[in-house]
Structure formats: C-alpha cells, structure tokens
Amino acid sequence: METVNIKQAKTDLSALLSRVELGEEIVISRRGVPITKLVPFRVPIDRRESLGEDQGLFVVPDDFDALPEETLAVFEGKYDQQVMSKR
C-alpha cells in the first residue's frame, strides 16, 4: 500500500484512481500523517436475490447418469481392447 501526500494526490489523481480500480489501496497523508485511504468501491451482492434465478430453465433428465455398458467399462478401466477397436 503506497502513501502519497495531498499535493501528489491532487496532481496525479487520475493515475491514482486508475490504480485503485485495479485493486490497489492508496493512503493520502498530510505532513506525514495518514488522513484517508483510496480503496476500490465494491457493490455488495445480495445473495438472497441471486439464489434460484435460473430455476426451471433446465430440467435434469431421469437418465442423466445412465451410461452404455461399454462407456462405463472404459471409465472403470475394464474394457477389452479388441472389442473397442472394432467400433
């Protein structure tokens, strides 16, 4: 976290704000005494509003986790090389 004096903050305000936008925090001091801190502004997310927004847009099919026997065997490492090469 960098500390700058008021004169430097006035002169370089635009550049300092660009750095703050990127997540940096900057302290402004007067005669070496910190008086304020520039920090990024973050809007709090209201989790209650965002939960369930997409409800009903997608329905998981009943056979979602059903796999053909050959595919399941491949995942489990139990496949016959000759059987698979014929496909």
Gaussian input, Z-matrix of N, CA and C with variables (Angstrom, degrees):
# hf/3-21g

backbone

0 1
 N
 C     1     B1
 C     2     B2     1     A1
 N     3     B3     2     A2     1     D1
 C     4     B4     3     A3     2     D2
 C     5     B5     4     A4     3     D3
 N     6     B6     5     A5     4     D4
 C     7     B7     6     A6     5     D5
 C     8     B8     7     A7     6     D6
 N     9     B9     8     A8     7     D7
 C    10    B10     9     A9     8     D8
 C    11    B11    10    A10     9     D9
 N    12    B12    11    A11    10    D10
 C    13    B13    12    A12    11    D11
 C    14    B14    13    A13    12    D12
 N    15    B15    14    A14    13    D13
 C    16    B16    15    A15    14    D14
 C    17    B17    16    A16    15    D15
 N    18    B18    17    A17    16    D16
 C    19    B19    18    A18    17    D17
 C    20    B20    19    A19    18    D18
 N    21    B21    20    A20    19    D19
 C    22    B22    21    A21    20    D20
 C    23    B23    22    A22    21    D21
 N    24    B24    23    A23    22    D22
 C    25    B25    24    A24    23    D23
 C    26    B26    25    A25    24    D24
 N    27    B27    26    A26    25    D25
 C    28    B28    27    A27    26    D26
 C    29    B29    28    A28    27    D27
 N    30    B30    29    A29    28    D28
 C    31    B31    30    A30    29    D29
 C    32    B32    31    A31    30    D30
 N    33    B33    32    A32    31    D31
 C    34    B34    33    A33    32    D32
 C    35    B35    34    A34    33    D33
 N    36    B36    35    A35    34    D34
 C    37    B37    36    A36    35    D35
 C    38    B38    37    A37    36    D36
 N    39    B39    38    A38    37    D37
 C    40    B40    39    A39    38    D38
 C    41    B41    40    A40    39    D39
 N    42    B42    41    A41    40    D40
 C    43    B43    42    A42    41    D41
 C    44    B44    43    A43    42    D42
 N    45    B45    44    A44    43    D43
 C    46    B46    45    A45    44    D44
 C    47    B47    46    A46    45    D45
 N    48    B48    47    A47    46    D46
 C    49    B49    48    A48    47    D47
 C    50    B50    49    A49    48    D48
 N    51    B51    50    A50    49    D49
 C    52    B52    51    A51    50    D50
 C    53    B53    52    A52    51    D51
 N    54    B54    53    A53    52    D52
 C    55    B55    54    A54    53    D53
 C    56    B56    55    A55    54    D54
 N    57    B57    56    A56    55    D55
 C    58    B58    57    A57    56    D56
 C    59    B59    58    A58    57    D57
 N    60    B60    59    A59    58    D58
 C    61    B61    60    A60    59    D59
 C    62    B62    61    A61    60    D60
 N    63    B63    62    A62    61    D61
 C    64    B64    63    A63    62    D62
 C    65    B65    64    A64    63    D63
 N    66    B66    65    A65    64    D64
 C    67    B67    66    A66    65    D65
 C    68    B68    67    A67    66    D66
 N    69    B69    68    A68    67    D67
 C    70    B70    69    A69    68    D68
 C    71    B71    70    A70    69    D69
 N    72    B72    71    A71    70    D70
 C    73    B73    72    A72    71    D71
 C    74    B74    73    A73    72    D72
 N    75    B75    74    A74    73    D73
 C    76    B76    75    A75    74    D74
 C    77    B77    76    A76    75    D75
 N    78    B78    77    A77    76    D76
 C    79    B79    78    A78    77    D77
 C    80    B80    79    A79    78    D78
 N    81    B81    80    A80    79    D79
 C    82    B82    81    A81    80    D80
 C    83    B83    82    A82    81    D81
 N    84    B84    83    A83    82    D82
 C    85    B85    84    A84    83    D83
 C    86    B86    85    A85    84    D84
 N    87    B87    86    A86    85    D85
 C    88    B88    87    A87    86    D86
 C    89    B89    88    A88    87    D87
 N    90    B90    89    A89    88    D88
 C    91    B91    90    A90    89    D89
 C    92    B92    91    A91    90    D90
 N    93    B93    92    A92    91    D91
 C    94    B94    93    A93    92    D92
 C    95    B95    94    A94    93    D93
 N    96    B96    95    A95    94    D94
 C    97    B97    96    A96    95    D95
 C    98    B98    97    A97    96    D96
 N    99    B99    98    A98    97    D97
 C   100   B100    99    A99    98    D98
 C   101   B101   100   A100    99    D99
 N   102   B102   101   A101   100   D100
 C   103   B103   102   A102   101   D101
 C   104   B104   103   A103   102   D102
 N   105   B105   104   A104   103   D103
 C   106   B106   105   A105   104   D104
 C   107   B107   106   A106   105   D105
 N   108   B108   107   A107   106   D106
 C   109   B109   108   A108   107   D107
 C   110   B110   109   A109   108   D108
 N   111   B111   110   A110   109   D109
 C   112   B112   111   A111   110   D110
 C   113   B113   112   A112   111   D111
 N   114   B114   113   A113   112   D112
 C   115   B115   114   A114   113   D113
 C   116   B116   115   A115   114   D114
 N   117   B117   116   A116   115   D115
 C   118   B118   117   A117   116   D116
 C   119   B119   118   A118   117   D117
 N   120   B120   119   A119   118   D118
 C   121   B121   120   A120   119   D119
 C   122   B122   121   A121   120   D120
 N   123   B123   122   A122   121   D121
 C   124   B124   123   A123   122   D122
 C   125   B125   124   A124   123   D123
 N   126   B126   125   A125   124   D124
 C   127   B127   126   A126   125   D125
 C   128   B128   127   A127   126   D126
 N   129   B129   128   A128   127   D127
 C   130   B130   129   A129   128   D128
 C   131   B131   130   A130   129   D129
 N   132   B132   131   A131   130   D130
 C   133   B133   132   A132   131   D131
 C   134   B134   133   A133   132   D132
 N   135   B135   134   A134   133   D133
 C   136   B136   135   A135   134   D134
 C   137   B137   136   A136   135   D135
 N   138   B138   137   A137   136   D136
 C   139   B139   138   A138   137   D137
 C   140   B140   139   A139   138   D138
 N   141   B141   140   A140   139   D139
 C   142   B142   141   A141   140   D140
 C   143   B143   142   A142   141   D141
 N   144   B144   143   A143   142   D142
 C   145   B145   144   A144   143   D143
 C   146   B146   145   A145   144   D144
 N   147   B147   146   A146   145   D145
 C   148   B148   147   A147   146   D146
 C   149   B149   148   A148   147   D147
 N   150   B150   149   A149   148   D148
 C   151   B151   150   A150   149   D149
 C   152   B152   151   A151   150   D150
 N   153   B153   152   A152   151   D151
 C   154   B154   153   A153   152   D152
 C   155   B155   154   A154   153   D153
 N   156   B156   155   A155   154   D154
 C   157   B157   156   A156   155   D155
 C   158   B158   157   A157   156   D156
 N   159   B159   158   A158   157   D157
 C   160   B160   159   A159   158   D158
 C   161   B161   160   A160   159   D159
 N   162   B162   161   A161   160   D160
 C   163   B163   162   A162   161   D161
 C   164   B164   163   A163   162   D162
 N   165   B165   164   A164   163   D163
 C   166   B166   165   A165   164   D164
 C   167   B167   166   A166   165   D165
 N   168   B168   167   A167   166   D166
 C   169   B169   168   A168   167   D167
 C   170   B170   169   A169   168   D168
 N   171   B171   170   A170   169   D169
 C   172   B172   171   A171   170   D170
 C   173   B173   172   A172   171   D171
 N   174   B174   173   A173   172   D172
 C   175   B175   174   A174   173   D173
 C   176   B176   175   A175   174   D174
 N   177   B177   176   A176   175   D175
 C   178   B178   177   A177   176   D176
 C   179   B179   178   A178   177   D177
 N   180   B180   179   A179   178   D178
 C   181   B181   180   A180   179   D179
 C   182   B182   181   A181   180   D180
 N   183   B183   182   A182   181   D181
 C   184   B184   183   A183   182   D182
 C   185   B185   184   A184   183   D183
 N   186   B186   185   A185   184   D184
 C   187   B187   186   A186   185   D185
 C   188   B188   187   A187   186   D186
 N   189   B189   188   A188   187   D187
 C   190   B190   189   A189   188   D188
 C   191   B191   190   A190   189   D189
 N   192   B192   191   A191   190   D190
 C   193   B193   192   A192   191   D191
 C   194   B194   193   A193   192   D192
 N   195   B195   194   A194   193   D193
 C   196   B196   195   A195   194   D194
 C   197   B197   196   A196   195   D195
 N   198   B198   197   A197   196   D196
 C   199   B199   198   A198   197   D197
 C   200   B200   199   A199   198   D198
 N   201   B201   200   A200   199   D199
 C   202   B202   201   A201   200   D200
 C   203   B203   202   A202   201   D201
 N   204   B204   203   A203   202   D202
 C   205   B205   204   A204   203   D203
 C   206   B206   205   A205   204   D204
 N   207   B207   206   A206   205   D205
 C   208   B208   207   A207   206   D206
 C   209   B209   208   A208   207   D207
 N   210   B210   209   A209   208   D208
 C   211   B211   210   A210   209   D209
 C   212   B212   211   A211   210   D210
 N   213   B213   212   A212   211   D211
 C   214   B214   213   A213   212   D212
 C   215   B215   214   A214   213   D213
 N   216   B216   215   A215   214   D214
 C   217   B217   216   A216   215   D215
 C   218   B218   217   A217   216   D216
 N   219   B219   218   A218   217   D217
 C   220   B220   219   A219   218   D218
 C   221   B221   220   A220   219   D219
 N   222   B222   221   A221   220   D220
 C   223   B223   222   A222   221   D221
 C   224   B224   223   A223   222   D222
 N   225   B225   224   A224   223   D223
 C   226   B226   225   A225   224   D224
 C   227   B227   226   A226   225   D225
 N   228   B228   227   A227   226   D226
 C   229   B229   228   A228   227   D227
 C   230   B230   229   A229   228   D228
 N   231   B231   230   A230   229   D229
 C   232   B232   231   A231   230   D230
 C   233   B233   232   A232   231   D231
 N   234   B234   233   A233   232   D232
 C   235   B235   234   A234   233   D233
 C   236   B236   235   A235   234   D234
 N   237   B237   236   A236   235   D235
 C   238   B238   237   A237   236   D236
 C   239   B239   238   A238   237   D237
 N   240   B240   239   A239   238   D238
 C   241   B241   240   A240   239   D239
 C   242   B242   241   A241   240   D240
 N   243   B243   242   A242   241   D241
 C   244   B244   243   A243   242   D242
 C   245   B245   244   A244   243   D243
 N   246   B246   245   A245   244   D244
 C   247   B247   246   A246   245   D245
 C   248   B248   247   A247   246   D246
 N   249   B249   248   A248   247   D247
 C   250   B250   249   A249   248   D248
 C   251   B251   250   A250   249   D249
 N   252   B252   251   A251   250   D250
 C   253   B253   252   A252   251   D251
 C   254   B254   253   A253   252   D252
 N   255   B255   254   A254   253   D253
 C   256   B256   255   A255   254   D254
 C   257   B257   256   A256   255   D255
 N   258   B258   257   A257   256   D256
 C   259   B259   258   A258   257   D257
 C   260   B260   259   A259   258   D258

   B1=1.4431
   B2=1.5315
   B3=1.3090
   B4=1.4647
   B5=1.5227
   B6=1.3186
   B7=1.4666
   B8=1.5183
   B9=1.3387
   B10=1.4670
   B11=1.5240
   B12=1.3526
   B13=1.4598
   B14=1.5324
   B15=1.3217
   B16=1.4600
   B17=1.5278
   B18=1.3407
   B19=1.4694
   B20=1.5264
   B21=1.3289
   B22=1.4641
   B23=1.5247
   B24=1.3360
   B25=1.4570
   B26=1.5257
   B27=1.3427
   B28=1.4686
   B29=1.5233
   B30=1.3194
   B31=1.4605
   B32=1.5262
   B33=1.3259
   B34=1.4646
   B35=1.5271
   B36=1.3411
   B37=1.4560
   B38=1.5209
   B39=1.3034
   B40=1.4661
   B41=1.5299
   B42=1.3208
   B43=1.4688
   B44=1.5292
   B45=1.3241
   B46=1.4693
   B47=1.5246
   B48=1.3367
   B49=1.4614
   B50=1.5214
   B51=1.3098
   B52=1.4779
   B53=1.5182
   B54=1.3065
   B55=1.4652
   B56=1.5233
   B57=1.3333
   B58=1.4654
   B59=1.5292
   B60=1.3332
   B61=1.4702
   B62=1.5208
   B63=1.3258
   B64=1.4584
   B65=1.5268
   B66=1.3345
   B67=1.4600
   B68=1.5162
   B69=1.3083
   B70=1.4670
   B71=1.5256
   B72=1.3140
   B73=1.4618
   B74=1.5244
   B75=1.3360
   B76=1.4577
   B77=1.5238
   B78=1.3318
   B79=1.4637
   B80=1.5244
   B81=1.3350
   B82=1.4709
   B83=1.5219
   B84=1.3432
   B85=1.4664
   B86=1.5214
   B87=1.3434
   B88=1.4635
   B89=1.5226
   B90=1.3232
   B91=1.4722
   B92=1.5231
   B93=1.3513
   B94=1.4551
   B95=1.5198
   B96=1.3399
   B97=1.4592
   B98=1.5295
   B99=1.3208
   B100=1.4676
   B101=1.5312
   B102=1.3579
   B103=1.4608
   B104=1.5269
   B105=1.3143
   B106=1.4671
   B107=1.5200
   B108=1.3190
   B109=1.4592
   B110=1.5288
   B111=1.3298
   B112=1.4610
   B113=1.5240
   B114=1.3212
   B115=1.4620
   B116=1.5235
   B117=1.3303
   B118=1.4650
   B119=1.5257
   B120=1.3159
   B121=1.4631
   B122=1.5145
   B123=1.3174
   B124=1.4669
   B125=1.5248
   B126=1.3211
   B127=1.4542
   B128=1.5214
   B129=1.3307
   B130=1.4697
   B131=1.5247
   B132=1.3077
   B133=1.4641
   B134=1.5203
   B135=1.3204
   B136=1.4579
   B137=1.5169
   B138=1.3201
   B139=1.4680
   B140=1.5293
   B141=1.3153
   B142=1.4612
   B143=1.5188
   B144=1.3277
   B145=1.4580
   B146=1.5241
   B147=1.3281
   B148=1.4558
   B149=1.5275
   B150=1.3287
   B151=1.4534
   B152=1.5265
   B153=1.3213
   B154=1.4550
   B155=1.5080
   B156=1.3367
   B157=1.4661
   B158=1.5232
   B159=1.3172
   B160=1.4610
   B161=1.5256
   B162=1.3019
   B163=1.4635
   B164=1.5271
   B165=1.3433
   B166=1.4560
   B167=1.5205
   B168=1.3367
   B169=1.4587
   B170=1.5223
   B171=1.3265
   B172=1.4579
   B173=1.5147
   B174=1.3171
   B175=1.4539
   B176=1.5241
   B177=1.3311
   B178=1.4561
   B179=1.5312
   B180=1.3426
   B181=1.4653
   B182=1.5274
   B183=1.3305
   B184=1.4645
   B185=1.5222
   B186=1.3370
   B187=1.4615
   B188=1.5311
   B189=1.3251
   B190=1.4585
   B191=1.5267
   B192=1.3134
   B193=1.4611
   B194=1.5291
   B195=1.3250
   B196=1.4624
   B197=1.5360
   B198=1.3277
   B199=1.4634
   B200=1.5245
   B201=1.3352
   B202=1.4617
   B203=1.5311
   B204=1.3375
   B205=1.4643
   B206=1.5250
   B207=1.3513
   B208=1.4752
   B209=1.5296
   B210=1.3190
   B211=1.4652
   B212=1.5237
   B213=1.3112
   B214=1.4542
   B215=1.5299
   B216=1.3443
   B217=1.4638
   B218=1.5303
   B219=1.3293
   B220=1.4703
   B221=1.5327
   B222=1.3291
   B223=1.4630
   B224=1.5174
   B225=1.3148
   B226=1.4578
   B227=1.5243
   B228=1.3271
   B229=1.4553
   B230=1.5160
   B231=1.3354
   B232=1.4619
   B233=1.5279
   B234=1.2834
   B235=1.4605
   B236=1.5226
   B237=1.3011
   B238=1.4651
   B239=1.5249
   B240=1.3186
   B241=1.4660
   B242=1.5228
   B243=1.3230
   B244=1.4683
   B245=1.5137
   B246=1.3199
   B247=1.4604
   B248=1.5273
   B249=1.3035
   B250=1.4586
   B251=1.5282
   B252=1.3177
   B253=1.4479
   B254=1.5287
   B255=1.3383
   B256=1.4476
   B257=1.5292
   B258=1.2636
   B259=1.4667
   B260=1.4769
   A1=107.30
   A2=115.49
   A3=120.91
   A4=109.90
   A5=115.74
   A6=121.78
   A7=108.20
   A8=115.94
   A9=121.22
   A10=108.32
   A11=116.23
   A12=118.84
   A13=109.53
   A14=116.50
   A15=121.26
   A16=111.67
   A17=117.32
   A18=120.01
   A19=110.62
   A20=116.82
   A21=120.74
   A22=110.66
   A23=117.27
   A24=121.00
   A25=111.03
   A26=116.96
   A27=120.62
   A28=110.66
   A29=115.98
   A30=121.07
   A31=111.76
   A32=116.80
   A33=121.44
   A34=113.24
   A35=118.30
   A36=120.50
   A37=112.73
   A38=117.70
   A39=120.67
   A40=111.20
   A41=116.79
   A42=120.44
   A43=110.77
   A44=116.41
   A45=119.53
   A46=110.66
   A47=116.85
   A48=120.03
   A49=111.83
   A50=117.13
   A51=120.37
   A52=110.35
   A53=116.46
   A54=120.36
   A55=111.36
   A56=116.38
   A57=120.81
   A58=110.08
   A59=116.83
   A60=120.34
   A61=111.77
   A62=116.59
   A63=121.59
   A64=112.33
   A65=116.72
   A66=119.83
   A67=115.74
   A68=117.53
   A69=120.29
   A70=110.61
   A71=116.73
   A72=122.18
   A73=108.13
   A74=116.78
   A75=121.45
   A76=109.04
   A77=116.05
   A78=122.18
   A79=108.64
   A80=116.08
   A81=121.51
   A82=106.87
   A83=114.80
   A84=118.76
   A85=110.86
   A86=114.38
   A87=122.01
   A88=106.43
   A89=115.36
   A90=121.80
   A91=111.67
   A92=115.84
   A93=121.20
   A94=115.16
   A95=117.38
   A96=121.13
   A97=108.72
   A98=117.96
   A99=119.92
   A100=111.14
   A101=115.51
   A102=118.80
   A103=112.96
   A104=117.01
   A105=119.08
   A106=109.74
   A107=115.01
   A108=119.76
   A109=108.70
   A110=116.11
   A111=121.49
   A112=107.68
   A113=116.45
   A114=121.32
   A115=108.67
   A116=118.00
   A117=119.88
   A118=110.87
   A119=115.80
   A120=121.32
   A121=108.08
   A122=116.07
   A123=120.30
   A124=108.66
   A125=115.37
   A126=120.29
   A127=107.77
   A128=117.68
   A129=118.72
   A130=111.17
   A131=115.63
   A132=121.18
   A133=108.13
   A134=116.08
   A135=120.04
   A136=107.27
   A137=116.18
   A138=121.70
   A139=111.93
   A140=117.59
   A141=119.48
   A142=111.69
   A143=117.23
   A144=120.37
   A145=112.25
   A146=117.80
   A147=119.95
   A148=113.37
   A149=118.07
   A150=119.69
   A151=110.34
   A152=116.09
   A153=121.09
   A154=115.34
   A155=117.66
   A156=120.21
   A157=112.81
   A158=116.85
   A159=121.23
   A160=112.95
   A161=116.32
   A162=119.90
   A163=110.22
   A164=114.92
   A165=121.10
   A166=114.67
   A167=118.28
   A168=120.59
   A169=112.05
   A170=116.63
   A171=121.06
   A172=108.74
   A173=115.18
   A174=120.18
   A175=107.71
   A176=116.63
   A177=121.17
   A178=108.07
   A179=117.28
   A180=119.81
   A181=111.19
   A182=115.96
   A183=120.90
   A184=112.28
   A185=117.54
   A186=120.93
   A187=112.26
   A188=116.93
   A189=122.56
   A190=112.78
   A191=117.58
   A192=120.48
   A193=113.30
   A194=117.91
   A195=120.97
   A196=109.30
   A197=115.75
   A198=121.01
   A199=109.25
   A200=117.27
   A201=118.89
   A202=109.40
   A203=116.19
   A204=121.20
   A205=112.44
   A206=117.17
   A207=119.94
   A208=111.26
   A209=115.85
   A210=120.04
   A211=110.32
   A212=116.59
   A213=121.20
   A214=111.02
   A215=116.25
   A216=120.61
   A217=110.96
   A218=117.16
   A219=120.95
   A220=109.50
   A221=117.20
   A222=120.42
   A223=111.85
   A224=116.93
   A225=120.82
   A226=112.56
   A227=117.45
   A228=121.03
   A229=113.23
   A230=118.18
   A231=122.47
   A232=111.56
   A233=117.99
   A234=119.27
   A235=111.56
   A236=115.74
   A237=122.71
   A238=107.03
   A239=117.28
   A240=122.41
   A241=111.32
   A242=118.90
   A243=121.69
   A244=111.47
   A245=117.49
   A246=120.71
   A247=109.30
   A248=117.52
   A249=120.59
   A250=111.31
   A251=118.88
   A252=120.26
   A253=112.42
   A254=118.19
   A255=121.33
   A256=111.65
   A257=118.00
   A258=121.29
   A259=111.75
   D1=124.16
   D2=-177.71
   D3=-91.23
   D4=148.03
   D5=174.36
   D6=-114.08
   D7=131.82
   D8=177.60
   D9=-126.81
   D10=153.78
   D11=176.79
   D12=-84.84
   D13=169.27
   D14=-175.15
   D15=-60.27
   D16=-42.46
   D17=-179.10
   D18=-60.51
   D19=-45.04
   D20=178.58
   D21=-64.20
   D22=-38.60
   D23=179.32
   D24=-63.55
   D25=-40.95
   D26=177.87
   D27=-64.29
   D28=-45.00
   D29=-176.61
   D30=-67.48
   D31=-41.20
   D32=-172.94
   D33=-110.74
   D34=25.88
   D35=-173.53
   D36=-55.95
   D37=-44.37
   D38=-178.39
   D39=-61.35
   D40=-44.15
   D41=179.48
   D42=-67.26
   D43=-39.73
   D44=178.58
   D45=-63.53
   D46=-41.92
   D47=178.90
   D48=-64.54
   D49=-34.94
   D50=176.37
   D51=-62.58
   D52=-40.94
   D53=178.47
   D54=-67.09
   D55=-38.50
   D56=178.41
   D57=-64.93
   D58=-39.19
   D59=177.44
   D60=-58.34
   D61=-29.65
   D62=179.65
   D63=-84.22
   D64=1.14
   D65=174.95
   D66=110.23
   D67=-5.49
   D68=-178.85
   D69=-77.12
   D70=150.60
   D71=174.19
   D72=-111.60
   D73=136.86
   D74=-176.38
   D75=-130.27
   D76=130.52
   D77=178.96
   D78=-95.36
   D79=135.21
   D80=175.29
   D81=-107.44
   D82=130.58
   D83=-176.64
   D84=-124.30
   D85=159.57
   D86=175.23
   D87=-122.86
   D88=118.69
   D89=-177.94
   D90=52.91
   D91=39.84
   D92=176.24
   D93=82.98
   D94=0.07
   D95=179.74
   D96=-105.49
   D97=120.51
   D98=-179.79
   D99=-60.84
   D100=133.49
   D101=178.87
   D102=-120.75
   D103=-23.35
   D104=178.42
   D105=-159.56
   D106=167.30
   D107=179.46
   D108=-134.02
   D109=131.65
   D110=173.92
   D111=-88.41
   D112=122.81
   D113=179.86
   D114=-132.51
   D115=153.38
   D116=177.66
   D117=-62.77
   D118=141.22
   D119=177.31
   D120=-86.71
   D121=125.66
   D122=179.82
   D123=-123.76
   D124=129.88
   D125=177.50
   D126=-84.07
   D127=123.22
   D128=179.01
   D129=-66.33
   D130=142.05
   D131=179.41
   D132=-91.93
   D133=126.43
   D134=176.35
   D135=-85.88
   D136=101.46
   D137=-175.88
   D138=-59.29
   D139=-30.59
   D140=-178.06
   D141=-63.53
   D142=-32.65
   D143=-179.93
   D144=-77.82
   D145=-29.58
   D146=-174.33
   D147=-87.44
   D148=-20.42
   D149=-179.42
   D150=-71.47
   D151=131.51
   D152=175.41
   D153=80.13
   D154=10.17
   D155=-179.41
   D156=-58.28
   D157=-35.47
   D158=-174.99
   D159=-98.76
   D160=11.89
   D161=-178.10
   D162=-58.04
   D163=131.19
   D164=177.82
   D165=88.39
   D166=-7.52
   D167=179.64
   D168=-78.11
   D169=-21.28
   D170=179.96
   D171=-143.12
   D172=134.05
   D173=178.09
   D174=-115.31
   D175=127.18
   D176=179.34
   D177=-75.16
   D178=121.93
   D179=-179.77
   D180=-65.59
   D181=152.98
   D182=-179.57
   D183=-60.20
   D184=-33.47
   D185=-178.17
   D186=-95.86
   D187=27.64
   D188=-177.15
   D189=-52.19
   D190=-43.02
   D191=-176.14
   D192=-100.49
   D193=12.49
   D194=178.55
   D195=-81.53
   D196=129.64
   D197=179.38
   D198=-125.76
   D199=146.74
   D200=171.59
   D201=-60.91
   D202=149.83
   D203=-177.19
   D204=-54.53
   D205=-42.34
   D206=-178.53
   D207=-62.49
   D208=-41.66
   D209=-179.44
   D210=-65.63
   D211=-44.10
   D212=178.17
   D213=-60.56
   D214=-40.83
   D215=179.21
   D216=-62.35
   D217=-39.03
   D218=178.89
   D219=-62.51
   D220=-46.11
   D221=-179.78
   D222=-63.52
   D223=-33.62
   D224=-178.63
   D225=-88.65
   D226=-1.28
   D227=179.29
   D228=72.66
   D229=24.26
   D230=-176.58
   D231=-114.62
   D232=32.64
   D233=-176.88
   D234=-96.58
   D235=154.03
   D236=177.15
   D237=-92.73
   D238=121.67
   D239=-176.26
   D240=-57.34
   D241=-39.76
   D242=-178.30
   D243=-68.10
   D244=-40.13
   D245=179.50
   D246=-63.43
   D247=-43.80
   D248=-177.75
   D249=-70.62
   D250=-32.37
   D251=-178.68
   D252=-72.61
   D253=-20.05
   D254=178.64
   D255=-76.40
   D256=-15.79
   D257=-176.28
   D258=-80.40

